[in-house]
Amino acid sequence: MSTVKIPPVLRQAVGGERTVDAPGATVGEVLGNLCEAHPAVGAQILTPEGELHKYVNVYVNDEDARLLQWTDTPVGDADTLLILPAMAGGAR
């Protein structure tokens, strides 16, 4: 199983955990299994069609998955994924 690092904004959706293990041979499978196990995460990072929102970044061992094979990027048990939703806002 790959380790998925959970950013603070998503931790409530996984019971407050900083990391979660999720099975899968590709980034897409790992994220799909994560969202199946923790539906509240899916509600925040997936579109109604089940695709990743365009503002969600995923890193595999500190490399941007978009620059690799995106959701088809192969992963193994020793790999770490980081989900990083873009944040917006601020004070005027």
C-alpha positions in Angstrom: 0.0 0.0 0.0 1.1 3.5 -0.7 1.2 6.2 1.9 -1.0 9.2 1.3 -0.1 12.4 3.1 -3.2 14.3 4.0 -3.0 18.1 4.2 -4.6 19.9 7.1 -7.7 21.0 5.1 -8.6 17.3 4.4 -7.7 15.7 7.8 -11.1 16.0 9.3 -12.4 13.8 6.4 -10.0 11.0 7.5 -10.5 11.2 11.2 -7.7 13.7 11.8 -4.9 11.4 10.4 -1.8 13.0 8.8 -1.2 9.9 6.7 -3.4 7.1 5.4 -2.3 3.9 3.7 -4.3 3.1 0.5 -3.9 0.2 -2.0 -3.5 0.6 -5.7 -1.0 0.2 -8.5 -1.5 3.7 -10.0 -2.1 7.1 -8.6 -5.7 6.9 -9.8 -6.3 3.6 -8.1 -4.8 4.8 -4.8 -6.9 7.9 -4.9 -10.0 5.9 -5.8 -9.5 3.6 -2.9 -8.8 6.5 -0.6 -12.1 8.2 -1.6 -14.0 4.9 -1.3 -12.7 4.4 2.2 -13.2 8.1 3.1 -16.1 9.5 1.0 -15.7 12.9 2.6 -12.3 13.2 0.9 -13.9 12.4 -2.5 -16.5 15.1 -2.0 -13.7 17.6 -1.7 -11.3 16.5 -4.4 -13.5 14.9 -7.0 -16.0 16.4 -9.5 -19.5 15.0 -9.7 -18.2 12.9 -12.7 -15.6 11.3 -10.4 -12.6 13.2 -11.9 -10.0 15.1 -9.9 -10.8 18.8 -9.6 -8.4 20.8 -11.8 -7.2 22.6 -8.7 -6.1 19.4 -6.9 -2.4 18.7 -7.2 -0.9 15.3 -6.5 2.7 14.6 -5.9 4.4 11.2 -6.0 7.6 11.2 -4.0 7.8 15.0 -4.3 7.3 14.9 -8.1 4.2 16.4 -9.7 2.1 13.6 -11.0 0.9 15.8 -13.9 4.5 15.8 -15.2 4.6 12.0 -15.0 1.7 10.0 -16.2 -0.9 11.8 -14.1 -3.5 9.3 -12.7 -1.8 6.5 -14.7 1.5 7.0 -12.8 2.6 3.6 -11.4 3.1 3.5 -7.6 4.4 0.9 -5.2 4.3 0.1 -1.5 7.3 2.4 -0.8 5.8 5.4 -2.6 4.3 8.4 -0.9 1.5 10.5 -2.4 0.7 14.0 -1.3 -2.7 15.5 -2.1 -2.4 19.3 -2.3 -5.7 21.2 -3.0 -5.0 24.8 -4.1 -6.0 27.3 -1.6 -7.5 30.7 -2.4 -8.6 33.7 -0.4 -7.1 36.2 1.9 -7.9 39.5 3.4 -8.5 42.7 1.5 
